[in-house]
Amino acid sequence: MATKKYKCEYIWLDGGEPTQMLRSKTKVVDASKYNGSPSDLPVWSFDGSSTNQAQGDNSDCLLQPVRVFVDPSRKDGLLVMCEVMNPDGTPHASNARATINDDDNDFWFGFEQEYTLWDLDHHTPLGFPASGYYPPPQGPYYCSVGAEYAVGREITEKHLELCIEADINIEGVNAEVMKGQWEYQIFAKGAKEAGDQVWVARYLMERVGEEYGVRINIHPKPVKGDWNGSGMHANFSNSALRESGKKEVFEQICEKFRPEEAIQACIDVYGADNDERLTGKHETQSIDKFSYGVADRGASIRIPIIVQENGWKGWLEDRRPASNANPYKVASVIVQIVKS
């Protein structure tokens, strides 16, 4: 009888600037060597000179498995999220996961990942008329129903099913404000875990896009003009926010994000071309300003109304991260500022 094998898809982030891309390759591993922990899987090397992570004369980088999910699209498949390491075992400069200071998993994150299904033939959002023309303006597309308004539902449904089968904690999906634009939400306890889940969900989304011949566009302003951009709102909490029951605790934490250096630290990692989205219009605050408020979707940080109704216990929503932001970097800076 043939020895059972696992098809392990090693997934990592390249050294792309200003936006990192997903990379992956398959390693076949004897099932007897894998007992359910990432540490059971071997460290693997790759050519960093082809991913903007090394020079050609010293090109080896290492892939350290850190989180494993079931690969629902493959028999005996595993999705292996990896950190990129230098040959000496230290974190590579592109390894943002290693910068997160949340070893006790006190921070919980819920990321709202918006994206646009992109027609590769016409170079427009899926469902837009031929290049140079626009559909009717935004309004009927958000949470829409019907073929005229909801475009690409079969793609989002396939992605939803794959995430659930992979045991990713996806909490919902919906059509967004622009035609061809959608969103899914990922929640996890622990900043690193949240980042792992978002990246593997993004990977599965790309795989579905391959099947349908559709690009998954996460540019924060894919269509110029009077359309909402795409964000990745970061809902976050720690034990103080979840348990204090005090309005002043929420205000004190929000105020930590107000200094100019804190604003800049956030914007530096909240996604490339985010200035095209954070204009003060279309449910955003201007990129160079900071504000917060209860139920205010035009603020930098929104305090959900349910927090007030629940006696000031809950979370905050930073609405500034762009759809193309790295969730590891977003989580890292939020943890750093809140702990400061």
VEXDOKE-720454 format. One record per residue: residue in one letter; x, y, z of N, C-alpha, C in turn. Coordinates in steps of 0.05 Angstrom, whole numbers, always signed. Layout:
BEGIN
   res     n_c1     n_c2     n_c3    ca_c1    ca_c2    ca_c3     c_c1     c_c2     c_c3
     a        X        Y        Z        X        Y        Z        X        Y        Z
...
***
This chain:
BEGIN
   res     n_c1     n_c2     n_c3    ca_c1    ca_c2    ca_c3     c_c1     c_c2     c_c3
     m      +17      -24       +0       +0       +0       +0      +18      +25       +0
     a      +10      +44      -17      +26      +69      -19      +24      +85       +8
     t      +47      +97      +14      +48     +114      +38      +31     +139      +34
     k      +14     +146      +53       -2     +170      +51      +16     +195      +51
     k      +10     +213      +34      +25     +238      +31       +7     +262      +35
     y      +18     +283      +47       +4     +309      +48      +16     +328      +27
     k       -2     +341      +13       +7     +363       -5       +6     +389      +11
     c      +30     +398      +18      +32     +422      +36      +38     +446      +19
     e      +19     +465      +18      +23     +490       +3      +35     +510      +22
     y      +62     +514      +19      +76     +534      +35      +70     +562      +24
     i      +58     +579      +41      +50     +606      +33      +66     +626      +48
     w      +76     +647      +34      +91     +668      +47      +87     +694      +33
     l      +97     +716      +45      +96     +742      +34     +123     +750      +23
     d     +122     +761       -1     +148     +768      -14     +158     +795       -4
     g     +178     +806      -16     +190     +831       -8     +181     +854      -24
     g     +158     +852      -37     +148     +873      -54     +143     +899      -39
     e     +149     +921      -52     +145     +948      -41     +130     +964      -62
     p     +110     +980      -54     +100     +984      -27      +80     +962      -17
     t      +73     +944      -35      +53     +924      -28      +65     +896      -31
     q      +64     +880      -10      +74     +852      -12      +53     +834      -26
     m      +64     +815      -41      +47     +796      -55      +49     +769      -41
     l      +28     +753      -45      +29     +725      -36      +46     +708      -55
     r      +61     +690      -44      +75     +670      -60      +69     +643      -48
     s      +72     +621      -63      +68     +595      -52      +80     +573      -70
     k      +87     +551      -57      +96     +528      -72      +89     +503      -56
     t      +88     +480      -69      +79     +455      -57     +102     +437      -48
     k     +100     +428      -24     +119     +408      -14     +103     +383       -6
     v     +112     +360      -15      +99     +334       -9     +113     +322      +16
     v      +97     +316      +36     +108     +307      +62      +94     +281      +70
     d     +109     +261      +79      +97     +237      +89      +78     +243     +112
     a      +54     +231     +111      +34     +237     +132      +44     +228     +159
     s      +61     +208     +161      +71     +199     +187      +88     +220     +201
     k      +98     +240     +186     +115     +260     +198     +100     +284     +208
     y      +73     +285     +202      +57     +308     +210      +37     +300     +231
     n      +39     +311     +255      +21     +304     +277       +2     +327     +285
     g       +0     +347     +268      -19     +368     +273       -7     +395     +281
     s      +19     +396     +284      +32     +421     +292      +49     +432     +270
     p      +50     +458     +266      +68     +470     +246      +97     +461     +250
     s     +105     +457     +275     +133     +449     +280     +140     +422     +269
     d     +119     +406     +263     +124     +380     +251     +134     +382     +222
     l     +128     +404     +209     +135     +407     +181     +163     +419     +178
     p     +177     +411     +158     +204     +420     +155     +206     +449     +146
     v     +228     +462     +155     +235     +488     +144     +244     +484     +115
     w     +236     +502      +98     +241     +498      +69     +254     +524      +59
     s     +270     +522      +38     +283     +545      +27     +270     +554       +1
     f     +275     +578       -7     +266     +588      -34     +286     +609      -44
     d     +282     +616      -69     +300     +635      -82     +291     +664      -76
     g     +303     +676      -56     +295     +703      -49     +302     +724      -70
     s     +320     +718      -88     +327     +737     -109     +304     +741     -129
     s     +285     +722     -129     +262     +724     -148     +238     +735     -134
     t     +240     +742     -108     +218     +753      -93     +225     +779      -79
     n     +247     +792      -88     +256     +817      -76     +263     +814      -47
     q     +275     +791      -40     +282     +786      -12     +311     +778       -8
     a     +327     +776      -30     +355     +769      -28     +369     +777      -54
     q     +396     +777      -53     +412     +782      -77     +418     +755      -90
     g     +423     +756     -116     +427     +732     -131     +451     +715     -122
     d     +472     +728     -111     +496     +714     -103     +494     +702      -75
     n     +471     +707      -61     +466     +696      -35     +435     +695      -31
     s     +423     +678      -46     +394     +681      -51     +376     +664      -33
     d     +387     +646      -17     +370     +628       -2     +356     +643      +22
     c     +330     +641      +23     +314     +649      +46     +299     +624      +56
     l     +290     +625      +81     +278     +601      +94     +248     +606      +99
     l     +233     +585      +97     +204     +586     +103     +200     +570     +129
     q     +191     +584     +150     +186     +572     +176     +155     +569     +179
     p     +144     +544     +178     +116     +540     +182     +107     +551     +210
     v      +85     +566     +210      +75     +577     +235      +45     +572     +240
     r      +31     +565     +219       +2     +560     +222       -7     +542     +199
     v      -23     +522     +205      -32     +502     +185      -62     +501     +184
     f      -73     +502     +160     -101     +499     +155     -106     +476     +136
     v     -129     +465     +136     -136     +445     +116     -140     +458      +89
     d     -130     +446      +68     -134     +456      +41     -158     +442      +29
     p     -181     +456      +29     -206     +442      +20     -207     +436      -10
     s     -189     +448      -25     -190     +444      -54     -172     +421      -63
     r     -158     +408      -44     -140     +386      -51     -144     +362      -33
     k     -144     +339      -44     -144     +315      -28     -118     +314      -12
     d     -120     +309      +15      -97     +308      +32      -80     +334      +30
     g      -93     +356      +28      -79     +382      +25      -78     +397      +50
     l      -56     +412      +54      -53     +430      +77      -44     +457      +67
     l      -54     +478      +79      -45     +506      +73      -27     +514      +96
     v       -2     +520      +90      +18     +524     +111      +27     +553     +109
     m      +18     +570     +128      +27     +597     +129      +55     +598     +141
     c      +73     +613     +128     +101     +612     +137     +111     +640     +142
     e     +130     +642     +160     +146     +666     +164     +172     +663     +147
     v     +181     +685     +136     +206     +685     +121     +229     +691     +140
     m     +249     +674     +140     +272     +677     +158     +298     +679     +141
     n     +317     +692     +153     +344     +693     +142     +358     +666     +146
     p     +379     +660     +131     +393     +635     +135     +403     +630     +163
     d     +407     +651     +179     +416     +647     +206     +393     +643     +226
     g     +369     +642     +215     +345     +637     +232     +332     +662     +244
     t     +342     +685     +238     +330     +710     +247     +308     +718     +228
     p     +288     +734     +237     +266     +742     +219     +277     +760     +196
     h     +268     +755     +172     +275     +771     +149     +262     +799     +153
     a     +274     +819     +140     +263     +846     +142     +234     +849     +133
     s     +226     +831     +115     +199     +831     +104     +179     +817     +122
     n     +188     +805     +144     +172     +788     +161     +158     +806     +183
     a     +135     +816     +176     +120     +833     +195     +107     +818     +217
     r     +102     +793     +213      +89     +777     +234     +107     +776     +259
     a     +133     +775     +254     +152     +773     +277     +153     +799     +293
     t     +141     +821     +284     +142     +846     +299     +119     +849     +318
     i     +100     +831     +317      +76     +834     +334      +82     +827     +363
     n      +75     +845     +381      +80     +841     +410      +54     +834     +424
     d      +45     +810     +420      +20     +801     +432      +21     +772     +440
     d      +41     +765     +455      +46     +737     +462      +24     +724     +478
     d       +9     +741     +493      -13     +730     +510      -40     +730     +496
     n      -40     +739     +471      -65     +739     +455      -87     +755     +468
     d      -79     +777     +483      -99     +794     +495     -114     +810     +474
     f     -101     +815     +452     -114     +831     +431     -129     +813     +412
     w     -154     +821     +407     -171     +807     +387     -176     +825     +364
     f     -177     +814     +340     -180     +830     +316     -202     +819     +299
     g     -218     +837     +287     -237     +830     +266     -231     +847     +242
     f     -222     +835     +221     -215     +850     +196     -237     +848     +176
     e     -245     +871     +165     -266     +872     +144     -252     +876     +117
     q     -248     +854     +103     -232     +855      +78     -250     +861      +54
     e     -247     +885      +43     -261     +893      +19     -243     +887       -5
     y     -256     +881      -28     -241     +876      -53     -260     +880      -76
     t     -248     +882     -100     -263     +886     -124     -257     +864     -144
     l     -278     +851     -154     -274     +831     -175     -269     +846     -201
     w     -246     +839     -213     -236     +855     -235     -236     +840     -261
     d     -249     +850     -281     -251     +838     -308     -224     +842     -322
     l     -210     +820     -328     -184     +822     -340     -185     +830     -369
     d     -208     +826     -382     -210     +833     -411     -215     +863     -414
     h     -233     +874     -397     -241     +902     -400     -226     +921     -381
     h     -212     +909     -361     -197     +925     -341     -216     +944     -326
     t     -238     +932     -318     -258     +947     -302     -269     +927     -281
     p     -283     +938     -261     -297     +920     -242     -316     +902     -257
     l     -319     +877     -247     -337     +859     -259     -365     +871     -259
     g     -379     +870     -282     -405     +882     -283     -406     +910     -294
     f     -383     +924     -295     -383     +950     -308     -385     +947     -338
     p     -397     +966     -351     -397     +966     -381     -369     +968     -392
     a     -367     +968     -418     -340     +970     -431     -324     +994     -421
     s     -298     +991     -422     -280    +1012     -412     -288    +1040     -422
     g     -288    +1059     -403     -295    +1086     -410     -324    +1093     -403
     y     -340    +1073     -395     -367    +1078     -387     -372    +1068     -359
     y     -391    +1081     -345     -397    +1073     -318     -426    +1063     -316
     p     -430    +1045     -296     -458    +1037     -290     -472    +1060     -275
     p     -497    +1057     -269     -510    +1077     -252     -495    +1081     -226
     p     -496    +1105     -214     -479    +1110     -190     -485    +1092     -167
     q     -467    +1093     -147     -470    +1076     -124     -495    +1083     -109
     g     -506    +1063      -95     -531    +1066      -80     -545    +1040      -79
     p     -550    +1027     -103     -565    +1002     -102     -548     +977      -98
     y     -522     +980      -96     -505     +956      -97     -498     +944      -69
     y     -498     +961      -49     -491     +952      -22     -512     +931      -12
     c     -502     +907       -5     -519     +885       +4     -542     +880      -15
     s     -535     +882      -41     -556     +880      -62     -564     +852      -68
     v     -587     +850      -81     -598     +825      -89     -607     +828     -118
     g     -602     +808     -135     -611     +809     -163     -588     +813     -182
     a     -591     +802     -206     -570     +801     -226     -561     +829     -235
     e     -579     +848     -234     -572     +875     -243     -552     +888     -225
     y     -552     +882     -199     -536     +896     -180     -514     +878     -167
     a     -521     +853     -161     -502     +835     -147     -487     +819     -168
     v     -462     +826     -173     -446     +813     -194     -423     +797     -181
     g     -421     +771     -188     -399     +755     -178     -406     +739     -153
     r     -432     +737     -147     -439     +723     -122     -428     +694     -121
     e     -427     +681     -144     -418     +653     -145     -389     +651     -136
     i     -373     +673     -141     -345     +673     -133     -343     +676     -102
     t     -359     +695      -91     -358     +699      -63     -369     +675      -47
     e     -389     +662      -59     -400     +638      -46     -379     +615      -45
     k     -365     +612      -67     -344     +591      -68     -323     +597      -47
     h     -315     +622      -45     -294     +630      -26     -304     +625       +3
     l     -329     +632       +8     -341     +628      +35     -340     +599      +43
     e     -348     +581      +25     -348     +553      +30     -319     +543      +36
     l     -300     +551      +19     -273     +542      +23     -261     +551      +50
     c     -267     +576      +58     -258     +586      +84     -269     +570     +107
     i     -295     +564     +105     -307     +548     +127     -295     +520     +128
     e     -291     +508     +105     -279     +481     +104     -250     +481     +113
     a     -236     +504     +109     -209     +506     +118     -207     +512     +148
     d     -230     +516     +161     -231     +524     +189     -220     +552     +194
     i     -224     +570     +175     -218     +598     +178     -244     +611     +190
     n     -240     +628     +210     -263     +639     +223     -275     +663     +208
     i     -286     +657     +185     -299     +677     +169     -327     +682     +181
     e     -335     +707     +185     -359     +713     +200     -381     +724     +182
     g     -375     +729     +157     -396     +739     +140     -385     +750     +113
     v     -403     +753      +94     -396     +765      +68     -419     +783      +60
     n     -414     +804      +44     -435     +820      +33     -425     +835       +9
     a     -444     +842       -9     -438     +860      -31     -433     +888      -20
     e     -414     +902      -32     -406     +929      -22     -418     +951      -40
     v     -409     +975      -34     -422     +999      -45     -419    +1002      -75
     m     -396     +993      -86     -391     +996     -115     -398     +969     -129
     k     -408     +971     -153     -415     +947     -168     -390     +930     -172
     g     -391     +905     -166     -368     +887     -169     -351     +886     -144
     q     -358     +901     -123     -342     +903      -99     -356     +886      -77
     w     -340     +871      -62     -350     +853      -41     -333     +856      -16
     e     -342     +843       +5     -328     +843      +31     -332     +816      +45
     y     -311     +808      +59     -315     +786      +79     -301     +794     +105
     q     -310     +782     +127     -300     +790     +153     -287     +766     +167
     i     -264     +770     +178     -248     +750     +192     -244     +759     +221
     f     -250     +741     +240     -245     +748     +268     -227     +727     +281
     a     -209     +735     +298     -192     +716     +312     -182     +729     +338
     k     -177     +712     +358     -166     +720     +383     -135     +717     +381
     g     -121     +739     +384      -93     +739     +380      -85     +753     +354
     a      -67     +773     +356      -60     +789     +332      -47     +772     +310
     k      -29     +754     +318      -16     +737     +298      -36     +718     +285
     e      -53     +707     +301      -74     +689     +290      -92     +703     +271
     a     -100     +728     +277     -117     +743     +260     -103     +748     +233
     g      -77     +755     +234      -63     +760     +209      -60     +734     +193
     d      -55     +712     +206      -53     +686     +192      -79     +680     +177
     q     -101     +684     +191     -127     +677     +179     -134     +695     +155
     v     -128     +721     +158     -133     +739     +136     -117     +732     +111
     w      -91     +726     +116      -73     +720      +93      -81     +694      +79
     v      -89     +674      +95      -97     +649      +82     -124     +652      +68
     a     -142     +669      +80     -167     +675      +66     -162     +690      +40
     r     -143     +708      +40     -136     +722      +15     -125     +702       -5
     y     -108     +683       +5      -97     +663      -13     -120     +647      -27
     l     -139     +638      -11     -161     +623      -22     -178     +640      -41
     m     -180     +666      -35     -195     +684      -54     -180     +685      -81
     e     -154     +687      -80     -138     +687     -105     -142     +661     -120
     r     -143     +639     -106     -146     +613     -119     -174     +611     -133
     v     -194     +622     -120     -221     +622     -133     -220     +640     -157
     g     -207     +663     -154     -204     +681     -177     -191     +668     -201
     e     -171     +650     -196     -158     +635     -217     -178     +618     -232
     e     -196     +605     -217     -216     +587     -229     -235     +603     -248
     y     -242     +627     -240     -261     +643     -255     -248     +662     -274
     g     -222     +663     -275     -208     +682     -292     -213     +711     -285
     v     -215     +716     -259     -221     +743     -249     -198     +751     -230
     r     -188     +775     -233     -169     +786     -214     -182     +796     -189
     i     -169     +791     -166     -179     +801     -140     -164     +827     -135
     n     -177     +849     -140     -165     +875     -139     -168     +887     -111
     i     -146     +891      -97     -148     +903      -70     -136     +931      -69
     h     -134     +944      -91     -126     +972      -91     -147     +988      -76
     p     -138    +1008      -59     -158    +1022      -43     -176    +1041      -59
     k     -169    +1048      -83     -187    +1065     -100     -186    +1054     -128
     p     -198    +1031     -133     -195    +1018     -160     -209    +1034     -182
     v     -229    +1050     -175     -242    +1066     -196     -243    +1095     -186
     k     -232    +1113     -201     -232    +1141     -194     -260    +1152     -195
     g     -264    +1174     -181     -290    +1187     -183     -307    +1183     -158
     d     -333    +1186     -162     -352    +1186     -139     -360    +1157     -131
     w     -340    +1142     -124     -344    +1114     -115     -329    +1111      -88
     n     -341    +1095      -70     -326    +1088      -46     -301    +1072      -53
     g     -280    +1076      -38     -256    +1060      -42     -259    +1033      -27
     s     -237    +1018      -26     -237     +992      -12     -219     +993      +12
     g     -230     +985      +35     -215     +986      +60     -212     +958      +72
     m     -198     +957      +94     -197     +933     +111     -199     +943     +140
     h     -223     +952     +147     -228     +963     +173     -218     +943     +194
     a     -204     +953     +214     -192     +937     +235     -207     +941     +261
     n     -224     +922     +268     -238     +922     +294     -220     +908     +314
     f     -215     +921     +337     -196     +910     +356     -205     +915     +384
     s     -196     +898     +402     -202     +901     +430     -179     +888     +446
     n     -176     +897     +471     -160     +883     +491     -178     +879     +515
     s     -167     +868     +537     -184     +862     +560     -195     +888     +572
     a     -181     +910     +571     -191     +935     +581     -216     +944     +567
     l     -216     +942     +540     -239     +950     +524     -262     +931     +528
     r     -256     +906     +531     -277     +885     +533     -290     +885     +561
     e     -275     +894     +582     -285     +889     +609     -289     +914     +626
     s     -277     +937     +618     -276     +960     +637     -304     +971     +643
     g     -321     +973     +623     -346     +986     +628     -345    +1016     +633
     k     -323    +1028     +623     -319    +1057     +628     -315    +1071     +601
     k     -330    +1092     +597     -327    +1109     +573     -300    +1120     +571
     e     -289    +1129     +594     -262    +1142     +593     -240    +1123     +584
     v     -243    +1097     +588     -223    +1078     +578     -222    +1079     +547
     f     -246    +1079     +535     -247    +1081     +506     -235    +1107     +496
     e     -241    +1129     +510     -231    +1155     +502     -201    +1156     +505
     q     -191    +1145     +527     -162    +1146     +532     -147    +1130     +510
     i     -157    +1107     +502     -144    +1091     +482     -146    +1105     +455
     c     -169    +1117     +448     -171    +1132     +423     -151    +1155     +423
     e     -148    +1169     +445     -130    +1192     +446     -101    +1184     +441
     k      -94    +1159     +446      -67    +1150     +440      -60    +1150     +411
     f      -81    +1150     +394      -77    +1151     +365      -77    +1179     +354
     r      -80    +1199     +371      -82    +1227     +361      -56    +1241     +355
     p      -34    +1236     +371       -9    +1251     +365       +0    +1246     +336
     e      +14    +1267     +325      +23    +1265     +297      +40    +1241     +292
     e      +57    +1234     +311      +74    +1210     +307      +58    +1185     +306
     a      +36    +1183     +321      +19    +1160     +320       +4    +1159     +294
     i       -6    +1181     +285      -20    +1183     +259       -1    +1173     +237
     q      +23    +1183     +237      +42    +1176     +216      +50    +1146     +218
     a      +53    +1136     +242      +60    +1107     +245      +38    +1090     +234
     c      +14    +1098     +237       -9    +1082     +226      -10    +1085     +196
     i       -9    +1109     +186      -11    +1113     +157      +12    +1099     +142
     d      +35    +1098     +154      +58    +1085     +142      +53    +1056     +135
     v      +35    +1043     +150      +31    +1014     +146       +2    +1008     +138
     y      -15    +1028     +134      -43    +1023     +129      -49    +1020      +99
     g      -29    +1017      +83      -33    +1010      +55      -24    +1031      +35
     a      -13    +1022      +13       -4    +1039       -8      -27    +1053      -22
     d      -23    +1078      -31      -43    +1094      -46      -68    +1099      -29
     n      -65    +1098       -3      -88    +1102      +15      -97    +1131      +14
     d      -79    +1149       +5      -87    +1178       +3     -109    +1181      -18
     e     -111    +1163      -37     -133    +1165      -57     -160    +1157      -45
     r     -159    +1143      -23     -184    +1134       -9     -191    +1151      +14
     l     -171    +1159      +31     -176    +1175      +55     -177    +1204      +48
     t     -199    +1213      +38     -202    +1241      +28     -220    +1258      +45
     g     -233    +1245      +64     -254    +1260      +79     -281    +1256      +67
     k     -283    +1242      +45     -308    +1236      +32     -312    +1206      +32
     h     -336    +1197      +23     -342    +1169      +20     -336    +1153      +46
     e     -346    +1163      +68     -345    +1150      +94     -316    +1147     +103
     t     -299    +1167      +99     -272    +1167     +109     -265    +1194     +122
     q     -245    +1193     +139     -233    +1218     +149     -208    +1223     +132
     s     -200    +1249     +130     -176    +1256     +114     -152    +1242     +126
     i     -133    +1235     +108     -110    +1219     +116      -92    +1233     +136
     d      -92    +1260     +136      -75    +1275     +154      -89    +1284     +180
     k     -113    +1275     +184     -128    +1283     +208     -136    +1259     +224
     f     -143    +1264     +250     -152    +1242     +267     -177    +1251     +282
     s     -196    +1233     +283     -221    +1237     +298     -232    +1211     +306
     y     -249    +1212     +327     -264    +1188     +335     -291    +1196     +345
     g     -310    +1177     +344     -337    +1183     +353     -354    +1159     +353
     v     -376    +1160     +368     -395    +1138     +370     -410    +1137     +344
     a     -411    +1114     +331     -426    +1109     +306     -418    +1127     +283
     d     -395    +1139     +284     -386    +1158     +263     -369    +1144     +242
     r     -381    +1139     +219     -366    +1125     +198     -349    +1144     +182
     g     -349    +1170     +188     -331    +1189     +176     -308    +1195     +194
     a     -305    +1180     +216     -283    +1185     +235     -260    +1165     +229
     s     -237    +1172     +239     -214    +1153     +237     -220    +1128     +252
     i     -230    +1131     +277     -237    +1108     +293     -266    +1111     +302
     r     -282    +1091     +296     -310    +1090     +304     -314    +1074     +329
     i     -329    +1085     +348     -338    +1070     +371     -365    +1059     +364
     p     -368    +1033     +361     -394    +1022     +353     -416    +1029     +373
     i     -440    +1035     +363     -461    +1042     +381     -468    +1020     +401
     i     -463     +995     +394     -469     +973     +412     -451     +974     +436
     v     -427     +986     +434     -409     +989     +457     -422    +1007     +478
     q     -434    +1029     +470     -447    +1047     +488     -472    +1033     +500
     e     -487    +1019     +484     -511    +1005     +494     -504     +982     +513
     n     -480     +971     +510     -472     +948     +527     -457     +958     +552
     g     -459     +983     +558     -446     +993     +582     -416     +997     +579
     w     -408    +1006     +555     -380    +1012     +550     -362     +987     +553
     k     -371     +966     +541     -355     +942     +538     -355     +933     +509
     g     -332     +928     +497     -331     +920     +469     -305     +925     +455
     w     -307     +940     +433     -283     +942     +415     -284     +969     +401
     l     -262     +975     +387     -260     +999     +370     -256     +990     +341
     e     -263    +1007     +323     -260    +1002     +294     -242    +1024     +282
     d     -218    +1017     +275     -201    +1035     +260     -208    +1032     +230
     r     -219    +1054     +219     -230    +1053     +192     -209    +1060     +171
     r     -185    +1066     +179     -165    +1077     +160     -150    +1056     +144
     p     -145    +1031     +154     -130    +1012     +138     -143    +1007     +110
     a     -126    +1007      +90     -135    +1003      +62     -138     +973      +57
     s     -151     +966      +36     -156     +938      +29     -130     +923      +23
     n     -109     +938      +15      -84     +925       +8      -64     +925      +31
     a      -72     +934      +55      -54     +934      +78      -48     +906      +87
     n      -24     +903      +99      -16     +878     +110      -27     +876     +139
     p      -45     +856     +144      -57     +855     +171      -37     +851     +193
     y      -14     +838     +187       +6     +836     +208      +16     +863     +216
     k      +22     +880     +196      +32     +907     +202      +11     +924     +216
     v      -14     +922     +207      -36     +937     +220      -39     +928     +249
     a      -40     +902     +254      -42     +893     +282      -18     +901     +299
     s       +5     +900     +287      +30     +906     +302      +29     +935     +312
     v      +22     +954     +294      +23     +982     +302       +0     +988     +322
     i      -23     +976     +318      -45     +981     +337      -37     +971     +365
     v      -26     +947     +367      -18     +936     +393       +3     +955     +405
     q      +22     +964     +389      +43     +981     +399      +32    +1007     +410
     i      +14    +1020     +396       +3    +1045     +405      -15    +1042     +429
     v      -31    +1022     +430      -49    +1017     +453      -32    +1011     +478
     k      -10     +997     +475       +6     +990     +498      +24    +1013     +507
     s      +27    +1033     +491      +46    +1055     +497      +36    +1072     +521
***
